[in-house]
Amino acid sequence: MFAERVPWGYLGSVKTRPTRCPDHLPTDRAAEVLFPGEIALNRLRALYVPGRQHKLLVDAWCEVYAHPELPVVIDTAPFN
């Protein structure tokens, strides 16, 4: 979360730390989505999605994978 370069997502995506970013801040303010490995779902407090369609999709995944207790919150702010 605090590295100069953090791999994330697919297709070799990399987030680069801004040059003037203070040491106490993560490479990206949405650092939880940049975690370069697996995170157990029981460690998540909530999952933020930008809209209803995304929420329905995640709710379906949670049902399929038997994790219905994961709170899925519709909020566009983290994506701006």
HELIX and SHEET records of a PDB file:
HELIX    1   1 ALA A   31  LEU A   34  5                                   4    
HELIX    2   2 LEU A   41  ARG A   43  5                                   3    
HELIX    3   3 ARG A   52  VAL A   64  1                                  13    
HELIX    4   4 ALA A   77  PHE A   79  5                                   3    
SHEET    1   A 2 ARG A   5  PRO A   7  0                                        
SHEET    2   A 2 VAL A  14  THR A  16 -1                                        
SHEET    1   B 2 LEU A  47  VAL A  49  0                                        
SHEET    2   B 2 VAL A  72  ILE A  74  1                                        
END                                                                             
